[in-house]
C-alpha cells in the first residue's frame, strides 16, 4: 500500500508531499490541476522511462520518492533478500532521481538498484489503470497471486509450492543417484576389462628384457656356435692357443727365476693370466653347449614378447607400471564393491 508520495522539482512542483490513508483514496480536481502529473510521477517511481522534461524549469535535478507498506508482501521481501537490501521494518522506500545531464538513478531503501529490479518490485506494489500504462493484469503470472490473496489461501499456496519444490529436489537427487550408479557400473566394467587383460598376460618384472635376450641368442645360433669354437681354440684348445703359449712362457720364466729371483712377481702374473684364460675358455665352451635351438621354443618366446609389448603400448608404460596399474584397479574395484 502506498503511504506517501514526495516530489521535489518535478514538473511544475517545487516540492509537494501527498499522504494516502488505508482504503480508498481519490484524487479530484479540474483539468490542469496536476492529477496526471502525480500519476506520471508515480509511473516514474515504478520504473517507467525518465526524461529531462520531468525536471522543473531552472532546476538541475528532480526527485520522486514513495513510501509503501509491505508488511504482507512476501514476494517483495524475497526480492530484497536476494538483492541484499536492508528492509526498513515493514516499509519500502523507492526513489528516482533525474538530472539535467540525462543521468537518472534508482534507489530502494537508499541502495542503488537497476531499473529492471525496480520494475520487478513495482509489479507487486501498485497498479495504474490507464491506457497503455503499468497494469498487473497484463502479466499472466499475476493472475494466480490475485486469486490466492482474494480467496485467503496464500499460505496454502506457498506451502504447496514449497512441497512441490522439495519433491522436485528429491526427484533430481534420485535421478543423480541413478546416473551415478550407472557411471559406477560402467567404470566397474571397464576396470574389470583392464584387469582381465593384465591377468591374461600375467607379466613379470624384467621379463621382456630376458625374452629379448633369449630370442636374440636363438636367432643367432649359427654365429654363436662358430664364434664359440674359434674363441675356445684361440684361448685353450687349439695348437698355439693362448693358454699353451702362456704355459710355455712360464717354463722359461721359472728358469730365469733361478738366476734372478726378482722376476718372481711376473711369474705369478702369468700364472694368474693362465688361470683366467683357462676359465674363460671353459665358460665359452659350456655356453655353446648349453644353448639349444628349437624353432617351436623360439616362436613361443616371440609370441610371449609380442603380448607383453602389446600390453605396454596399451597402458603406455613399463611392466612395472602395468603391475602398479593392476594394484590400482584391484583397489578401485574393491571400493566399488564395498
Secondary structure by P-SEA (a helix, b strand, c coil): cccbbbbcccccccbbbbbbcccbbbbbbcccccaaaaaaaaaaaaccccccccccccccbbbbbbbbbccccaaaaaaaaaacccccccbbbbbbbbccccbbbbbcccccccaaaaaaaaaacccccccccccccccccaaaaaaaaaacaaaaaaaaaaaaaaaaaaaaaaaaaaaaaaaaaaaaaaaaaaaaaaaaaccccaaaaaaaaaaaaaaaaaaaaaaaaaaaaacccccccaaaaaaaaaaaaaaaaaacccaaaaaaaaaaaaaaaaaaaaaaaaaaaabbbbaaaaaaaaaaaaaaaaaaaaacccaaaaaaaaaaaaaaaaaaac
